[in-house]
Amino acid sequence: MGDILDYFLCDNCSNKDFKLVYNFCLRFHGVNFSDDLIYDKIIEEKYECTQCQKTFSKDDIEKGLSVLRSKRKKA
């Protein structure tokens, strides 16, 4: 049996090409033991369709790939 490639496709336009987009932010919040604010650095990764610019989270893509695995195992 040869290799079979099933691609995750954009559910908006069926494109298979994506680019990684990062968001960087600082989340400031207080704590019980101090009046000073502390912060957490947050880096979000999103994947943007190169054709229609719809964005997907890593979880969205993992779920889509899981569906592809399930379909292939049943076939």
Beta strands, then each sheet from edge to edge (+ up, - down):
strand 1: 18-31
strand 2: 34-49
strand 3: 55-57
sheet 1: 1+ 2- 3+
end
